[in-house]
């Protein structure tokens, strides 16, 4: 069973930076991709950033150029570096991991961490 451990989050001011980390563990974890999604009150959960097993990155339109996702291969950890934060970045950020043997695909979500950007 895969477990995700998220760290980071908190309160910052507009224009500041913050880093989130997510580590995956478990005997069945076979990295196929990891990323971050976010959900603000009254809104649907949306993609923030994702990185797949080939290292290909994808980003939500609203964070392109400001956020960067990276992976530490040996530790099955991904980090999300967030710069030039805006109040509209305020949300609960969830880590998502894709794993599985062969063609199987297991999806695991973290519990979420609150990011608040004050104006």
Secondary structure, DSSP 8 states (H G I E B T S, - for coil): --EEEEE--EEEETT--EEEEEEEESTT--EEEEEEEEE-TTS--EEEEEEETT--EEE-GGGTTTEEEEEEGGGTEEEEEE-S--GGG-EEEEEEEEE-STT--EEEE---EEEEEE-
